[in-house]
Amino acid sequence: MTDKVEKAEKTAKPISEKRAWTYVVLGGLLEIVWASGFKYEAIPGIVVLASLLVSFDLIIRATKTLPVGTVYAVFAGMGTLGTTIVEIVMSGGDVSALRIVFIATLLACIIGLKLSGKGSEG
């Protein structure tokens, strides 16, 4: 059985870089869902579990094409940004100017990683 799995993996067509980045973005969005679900009961447990599993599956698939360090940094950054924004919205918009500066800095770093990611890791 293991030989069949290994053979299927070797013959599987690699995904395009564009599709891999789509997986990273979708995985990052799903990370926001499952991470927020730990705090907010409005998100059912089954949705939290499903989004957790699917998000990691998408990230694993993306790392077959893109550098793993870049993928993980963008994935984690998106989750951090998203859960921070959810927290701000759920708390009634209570946010300091300094927090906005750090959110904007993190967003700039995520965009920079995406733009510089091609070919940066072997």
SERO-4910 file (N, C-alpha, C, O; in steps of 0.05 Angstrom, whole numbers):
BEGIN
 pado doro    nc1    nc2    nc3   cac1   cac2   cac3    cc1    cc2    cc3    oc1    oc2    oc3
  Met    A     17    -24      0      0      0      0     17     25      0     11     45    -13
  Thr    A     39     24     15     57     48     16     70     53    -11     73     76    -18
  Asp    A     76     32    -26     88     35    -53     69     50    -71     78     66    -88
  Lys    A     43     44    -69     23     58    -86     22     87    -80     20    104    -98
  Val    A     23     94    -54     22    122    -45     47    137    -55     45    159    -66
  Glu    A     70    124    -52     95    137    -61     95    141    -91    104    162   -101
  Lys    A     85    121   -106     84    123   -135     65    145   -143     70    160   -162
  Ala    A     42    147   -130     22    168   -136     34    196   -131     29    215   -146
  Glu    A     49    199   -109     62    224   -103     82    232   -123     85    256   -130
  Lys    A     98    213   -133    118    218   -153    106    226   -180    117    242   -194
  Thr    A     83    214   -187     71    219   -213     51    243   -212     42    252   -233
  Ala    A     45    253   -189     26    275   -186     38    300   -199     62    307   -194
  Lys    A     22    314   -214     31    338   -227     33    360   -206     15    365   -191
  Pro    A     57    374   -205     60    395   -185     41    419   -192     34    424   -215
  Ile    A     32    432   -171     14    454   -175     29    479   -183     53    481   -178
  Ser    A     16    497   -196     29    522   -205     34    540   -182     22    537   -160
  Glu    A     52    559   -186     58    578   -164     33    595   -157     28    601   -134
  Lys    A     18    602   -177     -6    618   -173    -26    602   -156    -38    613   -137
  Arg    A    -30    577   -162    -48    560   -146    -38    556   -118    -53    556    -99
  Ala    A    -11    553   -115      1    550    -89     -5    575    -72    -11    572    -48
  Trp    A     -2    599    -83     -8    623    -68    -37    625    -62    -44    635    -40
  Thr    A    -54    615    -79    -83    615    -73    -88    597    -49   -104    604    -31
  Tyr    A    -74    574    -48    -76    556    -24    -67    570      1    -79    567     22
  Val    A    -45    585     -1    -35    599     23    -56    620     33    -61    621     57
  Val    A    -68    635     14    -88    655     22   -112    641     34   -122    650     55
  Leu    A   -122    620     21   -145    606     32   -139    594     59   -155    595     78
  Gly    A   -115    582     62   -107    571     88   -105    592    109   -113    587    132
  Gly    A    -95    616    102    -93    638    121   -121    648    130   -125    654    153
  Leu    A   -139    649    111   -167    657    118   -180    636    136   -194    643    155
  Leu    A   -175    611    130   -186    590    148   -173    590    175   -186    583    195
  Glu    A   -148    598    176   -135    600    203   -149    621    220   -152    617    244
  Ile    A   -158    643    208   -173    663    223   -198    651    234   -206    656    257
  Val    A   -212    634    219   -237    621    228   -231    603    252   -244    605    273
  Trp    A   -211    585    249   -207    566    271   -195    580    295   -202    572    318
  Ala    A   -177    599    292   -166    612    315   -187    629    330   -187    629    354
  Ser    A   -204    642    315   -225    658    327   -246    640    341   -258    647    361
  Gly    A   -249    616    330   -268    596    341   -260    587    369   -277    577    384
  Phe    A   -234    589    376   -226    582    403   -238    601    424   -242    593    447
  Lys    A   -243    626    416   -253    645    435   -283    650    433   -296    653    453
  Tyr    A   -293    650    409   -321    657    404   -339    633    400   -335    617    381
  Glu    A   -358    629    417   -376    606    416   -395    607    392   -407    587    386
  Ala    A   -396    629    379   -414    632    355   -403    614    332   -418    608    314
  Ile    A   -378    607    334   -367    589    313   -368    561    324   -355    554    343
  Pro    A   -385    544    311   -388    516    321   -362    500    320   -344    505    303
  Gly    A   -359    482    339   -335    466    341   -328    451    315   -305    448    309
  Ile    A   -348    441    301   -343    426    277   -331    444    255   -315    435    239
  Val    A   -340    469    255   -328    489    236   -299    495    243   -282    497    226
  Val    A   -294    497    269   -266    502    278   -249    478    270   -227    482    258
  Leu    A   -257    454    275   -242    430    268   -238    428    238   -215    423    228
  Ala    A   -259    431    222   -257    429    193   -238    450    182   -222    444    165
  Ser    A   -241    475    191   -224    496    181   -195    492    189   -177    499    173
  Leu    A   -190    481    212   -163    475    221   -150    454    203   -128    457    193
  Leu    A   -164    432    198   -154    411    181   -150    420    152   -129    414    140
  Val    A   -169    434    141   -167    443    113   -145    463    110   -130    463     91
  Ser    A   -142    481    130   -121    502    128    -93    489    127    -76    497    111
  Phe    A    -89    469    144    -62    456    144    -58    439    119    -36    438    109
  Asp    A    -79    427    109    -76    412     84    -68    431     61    -51    424     45
  Leu    A    -81    454     60    -74    474     39    -45    483     41    -31    486     22
  Ile    A    -37    488     66     -9    498     70     11    476     63     31    482     50
  Ile    A      5    451     70     23    429     62     25    427     32     47    423     21
  Arg    A      2    429     18      3    428    -11     19    452    -23     34    448    -42
  Ala    A     16    475    -11     30    499    -22     60    496    -19     75    505    -35
  Thr    A     69    483      3     98    480      7    111    461    -12    136    459    -13
  Lys    A     95    446    -27    107    429    -48    118    446    -71    135    437    -86
  Thr    A    108    471    -73    116    489    -95    131    513    -85    151    522    -98
  Leu    A    123    524    -62    135    549    -52    154    543    -29    152    522    -17
  Pro    A    171    562    -23    189    559      0    174    556     26    156    573     32
  Val    A    180    536     42    165    531     67    166    554     86    146    560     99
  Gly    A    189    567     89    192    590    108    174    613    100    161    625    117
  Thr    A    173    619     74    156    640     65    126    633     68    111    650     77
  Val    A    119    609     61     91    600     64     82    602     93     61    613     98
  Tyr    A     98    591    111     90    592    139     89    620    150     70    626    165
  Ala    A    108    637    143    107    665    152     82    679    142     69    694    158
  Val    A     75    676    117     52    689    106     26    678    119      9    693    127
  Phe    A     25    651    122      2    638    134     -2    648    163    -24    656    171
  Ala    A     19    647    179     18    656    207     12    686    209     -3    695    226
  Gly    A     24    702    191     19    731    191    -10    737    184    -22    754    197
  Met    A    -21    723    164    -49    727    157    -67    720    181    -86    734    187
  Gly    A    -61    698    194    -77    690    217    -75    711    240    -95    717    253
  Thr    A    -51    721    244    -47    742    265    -63    767    258    -77    778    275
  Leu    A    -60    776    233    -75    800    225   -105    796    227   -119    812    238
  Gly    A   -114    773    216   -142    768    216   -155    766    244   -176    777    249
  Thr    A   -142    751    261   -153    747    288   -151    774    304   -169    779    320
  Thr    A   -131    790    298   -130    816    311   -153    834    302   -165    848    318
  Ile    A   -158    833    276   -181    849    265   -207    839    276   -225    855    283
  Val    A   -211    813    277   -235    802    289   -238    811    318   -260    819    326
  Glu    A   -217    810    333   -217    819    361   -225    849    363   -240    856    381
  Ile    A   -214    865    345   -221    894    345   -250    898    340   -264    914    353
  Val    A   -260    884    319   -288    887    312   -307    877    334   -327    890    341
  Met    A   -299    854    346   -316    842    367   -315    859    393   -334    857    409
  Ser    A   -294    874    397   -292    890    421   -303    918    417   -301    936    435
  Gly    A   -316    923    395   -329    948    390   -310    969    379   -315    993    381
  Gly    A   -288    961    366   -270    980    353   -250    993    371   -239   1014    364
  Asp    A   -246    982    395   -227    993    414   -198    986    405   -189    964    409
  Val    A   -185   1006    393   -158   1001    382   -141   1027    385   -151   1049    380
  Ser    A   -116   1023    391    -98   1047    394    -84   1052    367    -83   1034    350
  Ala    A    -74   1076    365    -59   1083    341    -34   1066    338    -26   1058    316
  Leu    A    -21   1060    360      3   1043    360     -3   1015    349     12   1003    334
  Arg    A    -26   1004    358    -34    978    348    -39    978    318    -31    959    304
  Ile    A    -50    999    308    -54   1002    279    -28   1003    264    -25    992    242
  Val    A     -8   1017    275     19   1019    263     31    991    262     42    984    241
  Phe    A     29    975    283     40    948    282     25    930    263     37    913    250
  Ile    A     -1    933    261    -17    917    242     -8    924    214     -4    906    197
  Ala    A     -5    949    208      4    958    181     32    948    175     38    940    153
  Thr    A     49    948    195     77    938    191     76    908    185     91    899    167
  Leu    A     60    893    200     58    865    195     47    859    167     57    842    153
  Leu    A     27    875    159     16    872    132     37    877    111     39    863     91
  Ala    A     53    898    115     75    905     96     95    882     94    105    876     73
  Cys    A    101    870    117    120    848    117    109    823    102    124    810     88
  Ile    A     83    817    106     71    795     91     72    800     61     79    782     46
  Ile    A     65    824     53     66    830     24     95    828     14    100    818     -8
  Gly    A    114    838     30    142    836     22    152    808     19    166    801      1
  Leu    A    143    790     37    151    762     35    139    749     10    153    734     -3
  Lys    A    114    756      4    101    745    -20    116    754    -44    122    738    -62
  Leu    A    123    780    -46    137    791    -69    166    781    -72    175    778    -95
  Ser    A    179    775    -50    207    767    -52    210    736    -49    233    727    -50
  Gly    A    188    722    -46    190    693    -41    200    676    -63    212    655    -58
  Lys    A    197    683    -88    204    666   -110    234    663   -112    249    682   -115
  Gly    A    243    638   -109    271    632   -112    288    639    -88    313    636    -89
  Ser    A    276    648    -66    292    656    -43    303    632    -27    322    634    -13
  Glu    A    289    609    -29    297    584    -16    301    562    -37    285    561    -56
  Gly    A    320    546    -33    326    525    -52    307    504    -51    309    484    -67
***
